[in-house]
Amino acid sequence: MKKITVVGSGTMGNGIAHTFAQFGHEVNLVDVSDNALSKALGTINKNLDRQVAKGTITEADKSNTLANITIFTDLKNGVADADLVIEAASENLDLKLKIFKDLDAFTKPEAILASNTSSISITRIAAVTGRGDKVIGMHFMNPVPVMKLVEVIRGYASSDETTNKIMELSAKLDKVPVAVNDYPGFVANRILMPMINEAIFTLHEGVAGVEEIDTVMKLGMAHPMGPLQLADFIGLDVCLAILRVLHDGFGNPKYAPCPLLVNMVMAGNKGVKSGEGFYNYANGVKEATVAKKFS
Ligand SMILES: NC(=O)c1ccc[n+]([C@@H]2O[C@H](COP(=O)([O-])OP(=O)(O)OC[C@H]3O[C@@H](n4cnc5c(N)ncnc54)[C@H](O)[C@@H]3O)[C@@H](O)[C@H]2O)c1
């Protein structure tokens, strides 16, 4: 699997493209937005500089990685010769169904189609294609070049052959793949999102402030960052979308999103990517602004 196409060049797409390109794959990076593509190339460049400064890669590795990436705004051109497509577009069911219908039409019949979705059913996505056996979840973690895990999600129709190929490929990227079955939230988000939601309820009910909640979980549970800051990094819109999938998928009220999270997303406060979430990231200042509203 030499030629890889990544669809969507946001937070995850740029990291996935970076990782495959660093390991010698030819990568086509596709996005509907020119602006997102140039931002993605800037981010990849900056992250490669960081790796060079740390001594984990050389200047030559950096140039080779950048040379392996080509950008496209047209999906059909971007996937024409791909052996594997990894979709990392926005977390929206209708959008993903449309993209996979197009991928089925535009790619080689033997190409594997993967989604980096955090929570949408791989089985449902696969059903709009004529190659369910070759559709699979490849759930990378943020930041992709750093995080070791790839949660490999087997849809109802995913074949053993497809699963084995994706497990082997992930290991070659120096990642640790774990195969799981396709149920709402898979494993990672089924466990993580209720914790984040509970942290938001704890804030909403005035039990403690943003910094206090994050400090308890960092120092008390040895988490590298608190759940509210993690939610800001993931994107509050993404967290809300995942909670809705869990809520709908299991029909259990324990997954109902906290009204504070719903309000923040409606107000456009999506976390790091919008400059403000539970913390304010404007001008590089991290300040728990929401905390003030509840003190
Ligand atoms: N953010 C995380 O920490 C995280 C972690 C794991 C998985 N995911 C999943 O990865 C996917 C992407 O999330 P993200 O955080 O990178 O989102 P994002 O909002 O940062 O980026 C999404 C990108 O998709 C592009 N896009 C929208 N429609 C498109 C289309 N039709 N064709 C091509 N590109 C299109 C947008 O222009 C944008 O650049 C989602 O499914 C999300 O659930 C996110």
The ligand as a MOL file (V3000), in Angstrom:
LIG
                    3D

  0  0  0     0  0            999 V3000
M  V30 BEGIN CTAB
M  V30 COUNTS 44 48 0 0 0
M  V30 BEGIN ATOM
M  V30 1 N -9.9540 16.0190 16.8980 0
M  V30 2 C -9.6340 14.8630 17.4770 0
M  V30 3 O -8.9660 14.8070 18.5300 0
M  V30 4 C -10.0390 13.5630 16.8100 0
M  V30 5 C -9.4670 12.3740 17.2540 0
M  V30 6 C -9.7620 11.1890 16.5940 0
M  V30 7 C -10.6500 11.2000 15.5300 0
M  V30 8 N -11.2410 12.3630 15.1100 0 CHG=1
M  V30 9 C -12.1470 12.3110 13.9530 0
M  V30 10 O -11.4190 12.7540 12.8110 0
M  V30 11 C -12.3140 13.3900 11.8910 0
M  V30 12 C -11.8010 14.7970 11.5980 0
M  V30 13 O -11.7830 15.5300 12.8090 0
M  V30 14 P -10.9130 16.8530 12.9610 0
M  V30 15 O -10.8400 17.1310 14.4050 0
M  V30 16 O -9.6500 16.7290 12.1510 0 CHG=-1
M  V30 17 O -11.8950 17.9200 12.2620 0
M  V30 18 P -11.5510 19.3800 11.6970 0
M  V30 19 O -12.7870 20.1690 11.7980 0
M  V30 20 O -10.2790 19.8990 12.3010 0
M  V30 21 O -11.2140 19.0930 10.1350 0
M  V30 22 C -12.1720 18.5930 9.2340 0
M  V30 23 C -11.7310 18.9660 7.8280 0
M  V30 24 O -12.6060 18.2930 6.9050 0
M  V30 25 C -12.7660 19.1540 5.8080 0
M  V30 26 N -13.9210 18.7310 5.0070 0
M  V30 27 C -15.2390 18.9460 5.2480 0
M  V30 28 N -15.9730 18.3960 4.2440 0
M  V30 29 C -15.0920 17.8110 3.3790 0
M  V30 30 C -15.2440 17.0960 2.1660 0
M  V30 31 N -16.4380 16.8480 1.6270 0
M  V30 32 N -14.1290 16.6580 1.5420 0
M  V30 33 C -12.9010 16.9110 2.0620 0
M  V30 34 N -12.7030 17.5840 3.2220 0
M  V30 35 C -13.7790 18.0220 3.8680 0
M  V30 36 C -12.9050 20.5360 6.4340 0
M  V30 37 O -12.6710 21.5710 5.4730 0
M  V30 38 C -11.8330 20.4760 7.5250 0
M  V30 39 O -10.5820 20.9510 7.0490 0
M  V30 40 C -13.7030 13.3440 12.5310 0
M  V30 41 O -14.3980 12.2290 12.0440 0
M  V30 42 C -13.3820 13.2050 14.0130 0
M  V30 43 O -14.4170 12.5660 14.7120 0
M  V30 44 C -10.9310 13.5590 15.7230 0
M  V30 END ATOM
M  V30 BEGIN BOND
M  V30 1 1 1 2
M  V30 2 2 2 3
M  V30 3 1 2 4
M  V30 4 1 4 5
M  V30 5 2 4 44
M  V30 6 2 5 6
M  V30 7 1 6 7
M  V30 8 2 7 8
M  V30 9 1 8 9
M  V30 10 1 8 44
M  V30 11 1 9 10
M  V30 12 1 9 42
M  V30 13 1 10 11
M  V30 14 1 11 12
M  V30 15 1 11 40
M  V30 16 1 12 13
M  V30 17 1 13 14
M  V30 18 2 14 15
M  V30 19 1 14 16
M  V30 20 1 14 17
M  V30 21 1 17 18
M  V30 22 2 18 19
M  V30 23 1 18 20
M  V30 24 1 18 21
M  V30 25 1 21 22
M  V30 26 1 22 23
M  V30 27 1 23 24
M  V30 28 1 23 38
M  V30 29 1 24 25
M  V30 30 1 25 26
M  V30 31 1 25 36
M  V30 32 1 26 27
M  V30 33 1 26 35
M  V30 34 2 27 28
M  V30 35 1 28 29
M  V30 36 1 29 30
M  V30 37 2 29 35
M  V30 38 1 30 31
M  V30 39 2 30 32
M  V30 40 1 32 33
M  V30 41 2 33 34
M  V30 42 1 34 35
M  V30 43 1 36 37
M  V30 44 1 36 38
M  V30 45 1 38 39
M  V30 46 1 40 41
M  V30 47 1 40 42
M  V30 48 1 42 43
M  V30 END BOND
M  V30 END CTAB
M  END
